[in-house]
Amino acid sequence: MLVDSPALKRRRFADQLVMEKLVAAKQTYGREIRVFETTTATISQTSNDVSGSEESDDLEFTTADYYRILATKKEDKYLKTKKIRDAEAAASRSRITKAVIRIRFPDNHTLEATFHPTETMQSLVDLLGKVVARPDLPFYIYTIPPKKQIKNMSQDFYSAGFAPGAIVNFSYDIPQGDDNTAAQGPFLKEDVMALKDLDGLIPEPDQPAPEPAVTAPAPVQKPAGEKKMVKPKWLKM
């Protein structure tokens, strides 16, 4: 009969607590959400990656490049009918089954939520109205770089290019000098912040102690001076 070790019992108990919190959050807010902290180093690295990609794109665009791209577009236009293009777009869209949206807050916390690609931006705004600490204050969401406020709430995630995933930013829409305490945070409700880094609550299983190696006993060696007594053939008794 196998007996669970204390480490395995602790792991199962922690897994159960995590699942209960995630299920409760999904029931409360209507979708899967999780919270984690984004460090300054991570944000800087992301910015560096974006700026690096912009620099690499800033190359000399020659006349030959222009005519090559123009010829490619003409070829696609004449070789593919609208029906074929629509069918290809529909097939590509059907392969994307979810849109994972990450909302970054000024206090370096990030809320991750899962949507269906056909849902609209309004569903994201509705969720934020439920999870933010001050739902009474107006707010807006935007993308960077460059900073562009999202205003079309009827656009679905796929059409906006937010599927299978995207990162947006949150800000309260209040004039400077008015209720500055809200701008300092916290930005998420306490029960939502309780979901922060749930994966880190699961302890690593203890490593079992290595079994002692079984070694064969060393053979007993006789002293070098000791000789075996041999009876001579001529001796008769």
Backbone hydrogen bonds, N-H to C=O, Kabsch-Sander energy under -0.5 kcal/mol:
donor,donor_aa,acceptor,acceptor_aa,energy
9,K,5,S,-2.0
10,R,6,P,-2.3
11,R,7,A,-2.1
12,R,8,L,-2.3
13,F,9,K,-2.2
14,A,10,R,-2.5
15,D,11,R,-2.5
16,Q,12,R,-2.0
17,L,13,F,-2.0
18,V,14,A,-2.3
19,M,15,D,-2.4
20,E,16,Q,-2.2
21,K,17,L,-2.1
22,L,18,V,-2.3
23,V,19,M,-2.6
24,A,20,E,-2.2
25,A,21,K,-2.2
26,K,22,L,-2.2
27,Q,23,V,-2.1
28,T,24,A,-2.0
29,Y,25,A,-2.8
30,G,26,K,-1.7
34,R,112,E,-1.8
35,V,195,L,-0.7
36,F,110,T,-1.9
38,T,108,N,-3.9
39,T,37,E,-0.6
43,I,39,T,-1.9
44,S,40,T,-2.7
45,Q,41,A,-2.4
46,T,42,T,-2.2
47,S,43,I,-2.4
48,N,44,S,-2.6
49,D,45,Q,-2.4
50,V,46,T,-2.1
51,S,47,S,-2.8
52,G,48,N,-2.6
53,S,49,D,-2.0
54,E,50,V,-1.9
55,E,51,S,-2.1
56,S,52,G,-2.0
57,D,53,S,-1.3
58,D,54,E,-0.9
58,D,55,E,-0.5
59,L,57,D,-2.3
62,T,60,E,-0.7
66,Y,62,T,-1.6
67,Y,63,T,-2.2
68,R,64,A,-2.0
69,I,65,D,-2.3
70,L,66,Y,-2.4
71,A,67,Y,-2.2
72,T,68,R,-1.9
73,K,69,I,-2.2
74,K,70,L,-2.1
75,E,71,A,-2.3
76,D,72,T,-2.4
77,K,73,K,-2.1
78,Y,74,K,-2.2
79,L,75,E,-2.5
80,K,76,D,-1.4
81,T,79,L,-0.5
85,R,81,T,-2.5
86,D,82,K,-2.6
87,A,83,K,-2.1
88,E,84,I,-2.5
89,A,85,R,-2.3
90,A,86,D,-2.4
91,A,87,A,-2.3
92,S,88,E,-2.3
93,R,89,A,-2.2
94,S,90,A,-2.1
95,R,91,A,-1.0
96,I,93,R,-1.2
97,T,95,R,-0.7
99,A,115,F,-2.9
100,V,164,P,-2.7
101,I,99,A,-0.8
101,I,113,A,-2.6
102,R,166,A,-2.5
103,I,101,I,-0.5
103,I,111,L,-3.1
104,R,102,R,-0.6
104,R,168,V,-2.8
105,F,109,H,-2.6
108,N,105,F,-1.8
110,T,36,F,-3.0
111,L,103,I,-2.4
112,E,34,R,-3.0
112,E,110,T,-0.5
113,A,101,I,-2.5
114,T,32,E,-1.5
115,F,99,A,-2.5
119,E,116,H,-2.2
121,M,155,Q,-1.9
122,Q,153,M,-1.8
123,S,120,T,-1.2
124,L,120,T,-0.8
125,V,121,M,-2.1
126,D,122,Q,-2.6
127,L,123,S,-1.7
128,L,124,L,-2.2
129,G,125,V,-1.9
130,K,126,D,-0.7
130,K,127,L,-1.1
131,V,127,L,-1.5
132,V,128,L,-2.1
133,A,187,F,-2.1
137,L,134,R,-1.5
140,Y,171,S,-2.6
142,Y,169,N,-1.9
143,T,148,K,-2.2
148,K,143,T,-2.4
150,I,141,I,-2.6
151,K,149,Q,-0.7
153,M,151,K,-1.4
155,Q,152,N,-0.9
157,F,119,E,-2.0
158,Y,117,P,-1.9
160,A,156,D,-1.7
161,G,158,Y,-1.2
162,F,157,F,-3.1
163,A,157,F,-0.5
166,A,100,V,-1.7
168,V,102,R,-2.8
169,N,142,Y,-2.9
170,F,104,R,-2.5
171,S,140,Y,-1.8
173,D,138,P,-2.6
174,I,172,Y,-1.2
178,D,175,P,-1.7
179,D,177,G,-0.6
182,A,179,D,-1.0
183,A,179,D,-0.6
184,Q,180,N,-0.6
184,Q,181,T,-0.8
185,G,181,T,-0.6
185,G,182,A,-0.8
189,K,131,V,-2.5
193,M,189,K,-2.6
194,A,190,E,-1.4
195,L,192,V,-1.8
196,K,193,M,-1.8
197,D,35,V,-2.5
198,L,195,L,-1.2
200,G,197,D,-1.1
201,L,198,L,-1.8
202,I,199,D,-1.0
215,T,213,A,-0.7
221,Q,219,P,-0.5
226,E,223,P,-0.8
235,L,232,P,-0.8
236,K,234,W,-0.6
